[in-house]
Every structure is written in structure tokens, then in C-alpha cells.
Amino acid sequence: MGVLLYIFSIVIFYLVVKMAVRDGINSSKIGQSIEEKDEIKQSLKASFLDNDLDN
């Protein structure tokens, strides 16, 4: 029973840290600027066929 409680607490801790880091990065100025640059790069590609090597 103790082992299951330990594993469950580790999983909860992992999820809390993961969400905190993701929210912290996305709300920071650096994270927002990276997100804007990534959106610009994605908008330049019209479809997956643009990356096709056969063309």
C-alpha cells in the first residue's frame, strides 16, 4: 500500500511541476516571443506538400 501511495504522489508531483513550468514559460516574455515566431513559421507553410522532397 505504501508503494502505491508513493508512486501516486510522484505522478501528482510530476503533473504539478509540468503544468507550472509550461504556464511559466508560456506567460513569460521570452515564451511569448518564441510562440509568435513559431506561429509566423507555421503560417508560411501552406500544407505538408510544401515539404515534399519529390517536387
C-alpha positions, 0 to 999 in steps of 0.5 A: 500500500505504501508503494502505491501511495508513493508512486501516486504522489510522484505522478501528482508531483510530476503533473504539478511541476509540468503544468507550472513550468509550461504556464511559466514559460508560456506567460513569460516574455521570452515564451511569448516571443518564441510562440509568435515566431513559431506561429509566423513559421507555421503560417508560411507553410501552406500544407505538408506538400510544401515539404515534399522532397519529390517536387 
